[in-house]
Amino acid sequence: MRTSRRTLASALAALTVVGLLAGCSRADSSAAPAANQGAAGEVRVGFFPNVTHAPALIGVKKDFFKNELGSTKLTTQTFNAGPEEVNALLGGSLDVAFIGSGPAINAFTKSKGAIQLVSGAVSGGAQLVVKPDITSVEGLKGKNIATPQLANTQDVALKKFLAGKQLTGQVKITNLDNPKTLDAFKKGEVDGGWLPEPWASRLVLDAGAKVLVDEKTLWPGGRFPSTVVIVRSEFLQQHPDTVRALLKGQLAAIDWAKANPAEAKTVVNGALKELAGSTLSAAVLDRAFSGIELTTDPIAAEFPQLAQDSVTAGVVKSAVALKGFADFGPLNEVLKAQNLPAVVAPELTK
């Protein structure tokens, strides 16, 4: 595994994701589809050094991806949040991305089909954690709440939540890299954050925050797609076998993690040390893992609501139909081989 083009991705992150996507020359979905060219010589995969990206971390560290890819070279790159990763994907320096559902939808709608949703990865694992003296939602008025990046999944979730409580414009929202949020909270510079795991758990256990809202409580059955897998449409058309191999590796990583939960936490902790420079305490790991579900299920029924949430949050002006957003063909082939039920989502597929 190696990290590439980090500097370019960081520079692009300074751009607004809407501006980049609107100008993306690769975004013309009317172009003729590329022919299947067989297995790719290289596949470039992006993900975050977060517990909510455990399938990717385990897939890399335990060689589940490598074992399925065969002669295809695996190159990886890490990101702090979705919009930055979208920039790399649509800029052509990334082929596959483990990413939040919000940026995935916005990338599809603004690029006119330049990416495809191919799988779920993780459900759950996001909370609004705050200073102990904030005892109610009304107590957020005048406070400073952090999210990982403008227009990322948690940023959208917070803004949608505040809008629903008639608090839009009454809460300051600060976009900070997750490690900086922890430091800022300890220093009193922010009053809390809507954060993915393990950062919600770190603020609670390492910095004395408390949970004001667990995002699970806002979704039917407590399930929502916090991390999904998207692919550049051109890459999927040219190398469906490579995409299928990655998804087979992901399913193997998830199955292994479920069968070996203690070792899975150790592997993820080792990956976080390598990628982010620090490990998590056993208590933080346990708490973070208790709030997530590793699954290839994209929880497709929630995507129309997620698309509307981006409108409510002001990320896009109007929701668009998500027909053609997903291609679950490769995933369903992998699931069928394991005698598992197929993903059926006519509202998202062509």
Salt bridges, closest charged atoms under 4 A:
GLU68 OE1 - LYS248 NZ 3.68
ASP95 OD1 - ARG44 NH2 2.80
ASP95 OD1 - ARG232 NH2 2.53
GLU138 OE1 - LYS141 NZ 3.08
ASP155 OD2 - LYS159 NZ 2.85
ASP191 OD1 - LYS131 NZ 3.09
GLU197 OE2 - ARG287 NH1 3.38
ASP206 OD2 - ARG202 NE 2.92
GLU234 OE1 - ARG26 NH1 3.72
GLU234 OE1 - ARG232 NH1 3.34
ASP241 OD1 - ARG244 NH1 2.67
GLU263 OE2 - LYS62 NZ 3.55
GLU274 OE1 - LYS61 NZ 2.79
ASP286 OD1 - LYS265 NZ 2.77
GLU293 OE1 - ARG223 NE 3.02
ASP297 OD2 - ARG223 NH1 3.35
ASP309 OD1 - LYS160 NZ 2.93
GLU333 OE1 - ARG244 NE 2.81
